Amino acid sequence: MNLFKTQTGEFTLNRYPLQKNNPLQAWDAADEYLLSYINEQNCLGKKPNILIINDNFGALTVSLAPYNPLSISDSYLSQHAILENIKLNQVNPAEITLNNTLAPLNGVYDIIIIKIPKNLAMLEDELFRIRNHCNKETRILAGAMTKHIHTSTLKLFERIIGPTKSTLARKKSRLIISKFDSALKPGDSPYPSQYSSDLSNDTYLNHANVFSREKLDIGSRFMLQHIPQNKNYEKILDLACGNGVLGIAAAKANPQAQVTFVDESFMAIESAKHNVKKILTTQNETCFKFRVTDCLQGIDKNAFDLILNNPPFHQQHVVGDFIAQQMFRESKEKLKSGGELWIVANRHLGYHTKLKRLFGNCQTVSGNKKFVILKSVKR
């Protein structure tokens, strides 16, 4: 099930986070199509300078490791998966370079391979970032399952990069092939963007891959009306912090507390850092910590009095509650005895049952027709 066969070899690839009896593969038909097309077109003859963008679990990076690619992603979890799959296949880590999407690019690339992300704003920002690193010889290839490629996707490539076409479908996947046009004047990337919160009159900066970057999402809006305040809170953690809106509100309500912001998105953490600095101007910078990691990996155990969480319910295009359940389990581990986990979630997800099973208790703080705020205490 986890053996990935390509023209460059056969590789064992795991999907992360690891789950028992996971029916999903660490690659899809678009990964296969991209690698097959590159081989068919003899793109690898002179050891080209390769840039890989949004490789989810390492299928592209591991397969092309002999060509010393640069692989960039906004996801800590994707980078972790790539490193683990490199080790699993006994690939020399020195053969690849990993970086986050915000890091500057250098030079011109011969081949740029993009797995099309769920977030079109992210794709738009990435296309602006690569434009200055192309020339007329650069091969720009993108891939996704056919259902995730739309007219708007093609128009982004045409507007920012140049003439663009799509291939015939293979195994329900499709490629986009774009040719760099140096004469195009697409302007500058509109990211990061900003919005002002009508609840606090604060302005929040948001990089392209931040959840609800255009306005305050309705789940966080509801949670902000119920941020807990307790003079005994010493350490607070905003889990899956996004732009930091919940953690910032908690810091305002509990100025004596140290607040830690955690997310697996590099763009989210950079947004949160900026917003904390601009909004919480009266508080000492040493009161705030920032961490890019998978859920709460590497965070101290039994350390926090309060964890706030607006949990995601998807990983790329895969919908499920497995990430939320991981967050709940790890939150219990990181809370002090008597520490509290507060979450806001869609009512229909039934998280109260899972929290009660895990913590032995779950209290409904508030609810409306769509959302519920739940609180569990570590005994």
Number of C-alpha atoms within 10 A of each C-alpha: 11 14 13 19 13 17 12 14 10 12 19 16 24 25 22 19 14 9 11 5 6 11 9 13 15 20 20 17 16 23 26 20 20 23 18 15 13 16 15 11 9 10 14 16 8 8 12 15 17 23 23 21 26 23 26 26 24 27 26 25 29 29 20 19 22 14 16 19 24 20 26 23 21 22 25 19 21 23 22 19 24 28 19 18 24 24 13 13 13 11 16 12 15 8 16 20 14 17 17 18 21 16 11 9 16 9 8 18 22 19 21 22 23 26 21 23 20 15 14 15 19 18 22 19 21 18 18 20 17 20 17 15 16 21 15 10 12 19 19 22 22 21 25 23 19 17 9 14 19 9 7 10 15 17 14 18 24 19 17 22 25 20 15 18 13 15 11 10 13 14 12 13 22 23 26 21 19 20 20 21 17 13 8 12 10 13 9 10 16 13 17 15 13 15 15 14 14 11 10 9 9 14 14 24 25 28 25 25 25 24 19 14 22 15 14 18 11 12 17 19 16 19 25 19 11 14 17 16 13 13 10 10 19 16 21 25 30 24 25 27 28 29 29 28 21 24 28 22 18 25 23 17 15 21 19 16 22 20 26 22 27 28 25 22 27 24 24 29 25 20 23 28 18 16 21 21 14 14 14 16 10 10 15 11 12 8 14 22 13 17 18 22 19 22 23 24 13 10 16 11 15 16 17 26 23 27 24 25 25 21 19 16 17 13 13 10 10 9 11 13 16 15 17 19 17 14 20 25 16 16 27 24 18 22 25 19 15 14 22 23 24 24 25 24 25 18 15 10 14 11 22 21 12 16 23 15 11 16 16 13 16 20 14 13 14 15 16 10 8 12 19 23 24 19 20 23 22 20 13
